[in-house]
Amino acid sequence: MGERMDITGAARLLGSPESTVVRWARQGLLPCRGSYPELRFERSALERWARGTGMRGRAGQAARVDYQDDLLAAGILRGAVGSAQPTDAAKAIGFAVNQLRDLPEEARQEITDAVMERERMASTGLGRGVALPHPRRPVERWIKEPRLSVLFLEESLDWAAIDGQPVSTVLLLLSPSVPMHLELLARVSLALHDSTLVELLRSAPDAATLLERVRAIHRED
């Protein structure tokens, strides 16, 4: 049996905050046993997981994600996956932003305002039941790594999408720089050409299942 670790040890190995490790474990993304606060991790399994996701965490060093390997998976890992029943697009955007609970209230309000400013210019409804709200400019003051907040709507909403279809999946995209923003937009657009992923989104999958499909698309690319 390999070396066992608690939350503190896992966070140190991955170079991530303990709160992030707990969130990943609760979403079923990390290999672990037990439940919070008694989560237990096996070192060898964590190291395999880190290699598979592009994380290069080492004790005492910040984890790094190789975005050229899997930008979308990295964005989801640093973001959030959840569901809600908002009554309009503006409230859905608010839910998607507020899922990022590690951001201070000031940041969430500023990001929400920036996303809504962009939304008023033109709908971000991409079609096929997906909306991709995002700010016009990078939010480097608050975001140091690209992030995706995935929100599944319990009831679809009119989003003035280009195909006229209601939206059931919201992908909130946040980036720290213009090049990264453009790259992430391109990656999302490419991924949404995958019919298996589009069908999966309609079923509101859990985070682990979503991440598995996103990684599969990257491997097939």
N, C-alpha and C positions, 0 to 999 in steps of 0.2 A: 504494500500500500504506500502511495506517495505521501509527501509532506502535506499536512493539512494546515489551513490558514483561516484566521477569522477575518472580519471585515477590514480591520486596520491593516493586516498583512496583505490582503488582496489589493487594497487601495495603493499600498506602497509598491507592490510589484507592478501594477499597471500604470503607476504615476498619475492616478486620477483621484479626485476628492472622494471621501467615503460616501457622501450623499449620492454621487454618481454611480458608484459601485452598487449601492443599495437599489437605486432606481433600475439599473440594468438587470439586477437579479430579480426584482419584482416583475419586470416585463418579460422574464424568461429568456433574456439574451445571454446571460452568463451561466456556465456550468457550476452548479452549487447544490448544496443539501441544506435542509432545514428551512426555517423561516426567520424573518427579522424579529428580534435582534441576535438570534443564535445562528445566523448563516455561517456555513462552513464551506471552504473552497479547497480543492486539491491543486497544488502548485503546477503539476505537469499539465493538467487540463486547462488551467488558466493560460499557461504559456502557449499551448496549442491554439486556444481561442484568440490570443493576442496576435499570433502569427497569421491566423486566418482572416482577421479583420483589418490587418495593416497596422495594428497597434505595435509600437516598439517599446513598451514600458519596461523600465528597469528600476530597481530599488534606488530611491534618491534622485531619480531623474523624471522629468515630465514626459508623459506618453506622447508619441508622435504618430500621426496617421499619414500614410503615404497616399495622398489624394490621387496620384496617377494610377494607383492600384484599384481603388474603389471609392470614388468621391461620394456617391449617393449613400452607400452603406455607412461611411464616416459621418455624413450629415445627419442621418437618422439616429445613429448612436449618440451624437452630441445634441440631438433635439428631443423629440417626444412623439409618442403615438397614443392617441386616445379617441374618445367618441363623445358626442354631445348632441343636444337637440335645440339648436338656436332657431330663432324665428325669422332671421334674415341674414344676408351676407355680412353685414357689418358686425353683427353679434357673433357670427361664425369666426370672423377674423379675430375678434376679441378672445374667443375661446382658444384659438390656435396659439395666439401670443401668450396667453396666461398659462398654457401648459408648460412653458419654459420657466419653471418655478425657481430655478437657481438665479434668475435675473432679478435685480432689485425692482421695486415698483416703478421708480422713475424711468428705468430702462424700458419696461413693458409698456408704459404709457407713451413714451417717445416713439417706440417702434410701431405701436398701434396707430398713432397719428400719421406716421410716415407711410405706412401701408395703405391707410384709408385715403391719403392724398393721392397716391398712385391709382387706387381703385376708382376714384372719381374722374380720372382722366379717361379711362377705358376699362371695360370689364376684363378681368383676368381669367374668365371662364374659357378653358382651352377646348372644351368639347369632350365627348365620351364620359361625361359625368365627373370631370376633374376641373378644379380651379387652382390656379397657382399665384396667389397673392404675394406681393413682395414690395419693398420700398423702391423708389426710383434710384436712390443712392445707397452705397454701402453704409452699414451701421458699425463702422470700426470702433466707435467709442465704446460699444457694449459687446460686440461680437469679434472674437479673435480667430475663430475657426468657423467655416461654413456650417450651417445648421438647417435641418428640415423639421418642421413641426407638422406631423400628419394627423389630421382630424377627420374621423369618419362621422358623417351626419346620420343620425337615426332616421330622419326624414329629409329627403332631397329638397333643395331650394332652387328657386329661379336665380340665376347668376348672370343673365344676359349672355350666355355662352355663345360662341360662334356657330355652333350647330343647333342652337335653340333648345338643347336638352338640359334638364335640371342637373344640379351638381350634388353629388353624394360624398365626394372626397375632396378635402382641402389640403393642399400642400403649401404650407407657408415657408418661403425660401428667404434665408438671411445670409448675407455674405460680408466679409470684412474688406473686400477690395473689388474694383470693377472687373479685372481679369477673372477672379474667382467666381464672381456673380455670373458672368457670361458663360464660363465653363460649366457651372452648375445648371444653368438654364438649358444648355445644350444637352447635358447628360440626362436631365429630366425628360426633355422632349424626345430623345432617343429611346429612353426606357418605356415611354408611353406608346411607342409603336409596337410594343410587345403585347399581343392580345391576351396572353396568359396573365400578365401583370394587371391589365385593365379589368379582366374578369375577377381576379383576386381582390382588387380594391373594392369592387362592388359587394364583396362578402364581408367587408370590414374585418380583415384578419388581425390576429394578434401581432405584436412587434416581431417576435421571432420568425413567424411564417413570412411576414413581409420582407424581413431582412434576408431570409434564405432565397426568396425569388429575386430580389435586387442583386444579390451576389451571383446568382446563376446567370442573369442577364449579362453581367460584367464578364463572367468567364466565357460566355458564348460570343461576346463581341470580338 
